[in-house]
Amino acid sequence: MKKILTLLVAFLFTAGLAFAQNNDANVTQTGNTNEAQIDQVVSIGATVNLSQTENGSGSSFADIDQTGGANFVNLEQIGNNSATIDQDGKHTVAGFSSAPGTGLDYPAIQENTGGDQNVLNITQRNNFSQVRVDQIGSGNSIDVYQGGGISNVARLNQLGDNNIMDVSLNGSINRVEIQQLGVGGHTANVDIVGEANNMTSTGSSYIYQDGQGHTSDVMITGDANYYNIYQTGVSNTANVTVNGSGNTALITQSN
């Protein structure tokens, strides 16, 4: 049985600020071969709530690093999972639940009672970025990078096995919402560069995959672009490339 916990919380303050900050890191590990490393270097207030439950033969791993700003992370892992969250900016939340001051409930949950690992990699830099993550099943992978701008939102959900999501946002007011449902084996790749992309009047953009073996590739460079992809059935493929402004792409595939 092996349980490793390395916790480092560094408080940075000025003479006028003193210890008015109340930064928290709450870690709960149950089972065997769990490992958690949390590094916080904060000037305002970063909070991490981490819970790992592993009673099987595998191991859960989490590495969370927060530097500066009002960062918040809430992560729960059950069984043979892996997670890495890196935040550097202000007003940034990743893998979060009940984010302070938002009134939202967006848990990041990886649930896998056995089999292959679920892998979560989130890197957020700059301000007002948000990520919601739900992974339930085996062999799922989510990699999210938000590299600048304001009001970037990525809400991700995977249900099933062997699903892959790769999302990169670089700009401002970008939004990506992806669901992968059904048996699994879905792949969704989204790359956005610019500002005000993937926005409708309701402020939402979507990739919906239900069934088995769907593939969606979206690359957008420009302004005020919008995409909407719905895939149901088996083994549908959608490729969208947008370069410019005021473009709209709607794809619906079913078999």
SVG drawing of the C-alpha trace seen along z (x, -y; Angstrom):
<svg xmlns="http://www.w3.org/2000/svg" viewBox="-30 -49 36 54">
<polyline fill="none" stroke="black" stroke-width="0.4" points="0.0,0.0 1.4,-3.4 0.0,-6.8 2.0,-9.8 0.9,-13.4 3.0,-16.4 1.4,-19.7 3.1,-23.0 1.1,-26.2 3.1,-29.5 1.5,-32.7 2.7,-36.0 1.7,-39.2 2.7,-42.8 3.0,-44.7 -0.5,-46.2 -2.1,-42.9 -0.5,-40.7 -2.4,-37.4 -5.8,-38.8 -5.8,-36.1 -7.4,-32.8 -6.2,-30.2 -7.3,-26.6 -6.1,-23.3 -8.3,-20.3 -7.2,-16.8 -8.8,-13.5 -7.4,-10.2 -8.9,-6.8 -7.5,-3.5 -4.1,-2.6 -1.4,-4.0 -2.9,-7.5 -0.6,-10.5 -1.4,-14.2 0.9,-17.2 -0.5,-20.6 1.5,-23.8 -0.1,-27.2 1.7,-30.5 -0.9,-33.1 -1.3,-36.8 -5.1,-36.9 -6.6,-33.5 -6.4,-30.1 -8.4,-27.2 -8.1,-23.5 -10.5,-20.8 -9.2,-17.4 -10.7,-14.0 -9.3,-10.7 -10.8,-7.3 -8.9,-4.3 -9.7,-0.8 -8.7,1.2 -5.4,2.3 -4.7,-0.9 -3.6,-4.3 -5.0,-7.8 -2.6,-10.8 -3.2,-14.5 -0.8,-17.4 -2.3,-20.9 -0.3,-24.1 -1.9,-27.5 0.0,-30.9 -1.6,-34.3 -5.2,-35.5 -8.4,-34.1 -7.9,-30.6 -10.2,-27.7 -10.0,-24.0 -12.4,-21.2 -11.6,-17.7 -12.9,-14.3 -11.4,-11.1 -12.7,-7.6 -10.5,-4.7 -7.5,-4.5 -7.4,-8.2 -4.9,-10.8 -5.2,-14.6 -3.0,-17.6 -4.3,-21.2 -2.1,-24.3 -3.5,-27.8 -1.7,-31.1 -3.8,-34.2 -6.8,-35.8 -10.4,-34.9 -9.6,-31.5 -11.4,-28.3 -10.6,-24.8 -12.3,-21.5 -14.5,-23.4 -17.6,-22.9 -19.5,-25.7 -17.0,-28.3 -16.9,-31.2 -19.0,-34.2 -20.4,-32.5 -23.4,-30.7 -22.6,-27.8 -22.2,-24.1 -19.7,-22.6 -18.0,-19.6 -14.9,-18.1 -15.4,-14.4 -13.4,-11.4 -15.1,-8.2 -13.6,-4.9 -13.9,-1.8 -11.3,0.2 -9.6,0.7 -7.8,-2.0 -7.1,-5.4 -9.0,-8.7 -6.5,-11.5 -7.2,-15.1 -4.8,-17.9 -5.9,-21.5 -3.8,-24.6 -5.3,-28.1 -3.4,-31.4 -4.8,-34.9 -8.2,-35.8 -11.9,-34.8 -11.4,-31.3 -13.6,-28.4 -13.7,-24.7 -16.3,-22.1 -15.3,-18.4 -17.2,-15.2 -15.5,-11.9 -17.3,-8.6 -16.0,-5.4 -12.6,-4.0 -9.9,-5.3 -11.2,-8.8 -8.9,-11.7 -9.4,-15.5 -6.8,-18.1 -7.8,-21.7 -5.6,-24.8 -6.9,-28.3 -4.1,-30.7 -5.3,-34.2 -8.1,-36.8 -11.2,-37.0 -14.4,-35.0 -13.2,-31.8 -15.4,-28.8 -15.0,-25.1 -17.6,-22.7 -16.8,-19.1 -18.7,-15.8 -17.6,-12.3 -19.8,-9.2 -18.6,-5.9 -15.2,-4.5 -12.2,-5.6 -13.3,-9.1 -10.8,-11.8 -11.2,-15.6 -8.6,-18.1 -9.6,-21.8 -7.3,-24.9 -8.6,-28.4 -6.5,-31.5 -8.3,-34.8 -11.4,-36.3 -15.1,-35.5 -14.6,-32.0 -17.0,-29.2 -16.9,-25.4 -19.4,-22.9 -18.8,-19.2 -20.7,-16.1 -19.6,-12.6 -22.3,-10.0 -23.1,-6.4 -20.8,-3.5 -17.7,-5.7 -14.7,-5.8 -15.5,-9.5 -12.9,-12.1 -13.4,-15.9 -10.7,-18.4 -11.3,-22.1 -8.8,-24.8 -9.8,-28.5 -7.7,-31.6 -9.3,-35.1 -12.1,-36.8 -15.9,-36.4 -15.7,-33.0 -18.4,-30.3 -21.0,-32.7 -24.7,-32.8 -27.4,-35.1 -27.5,-32.8 -23.7,-32.6 -23.3,-28.9 -21.5,-26.6 -21.6,-22.8 -20.3,-19.5 -22.6,-16.7 -21.6,-13.1 -23.9,-10.2 -23.4,-6.6 -20.0,-5.2 -16.8,-6.2 -17.6,-9.8 -14.9,-12.3 -15.2,-16.1 -12.4,-18.5 -13.0,-22.2 -10.5,-24.9 -11.5,-28.6 -9.4,-31.7 -11.1,-35.0 -14.1,-36.8 -17.7,-36.1 -17.7,-32.6 -20.2,-29.9 -20.3,-26.2 -22.8,-23.5 -22.2,-19.8 -24.5,-17.0 -23.4,-13.4 -25.6,-10.4 -25.2,-6.8 -21.9,-5.2 -18.6,-6.4 -19.6,-9.9 -16.9,-12.4 -17.1,-16.2 -14.4,-18.6 -14.9,-22.4 -12.3,-25.0 -13.2,-28.7 -10.9,-31.6 -12.5,-35.0 -15.5,-36.7 -19.3,-36.3 -19.2,-32.7 -21.7,-30.0 -21.3,-26.2 -24.0,-23.8 -23.5,-20.0 -25.9,-17.3 -25.0,-13.7 -27.1,-10.6 -27.3,-7.0"/>
</svg>
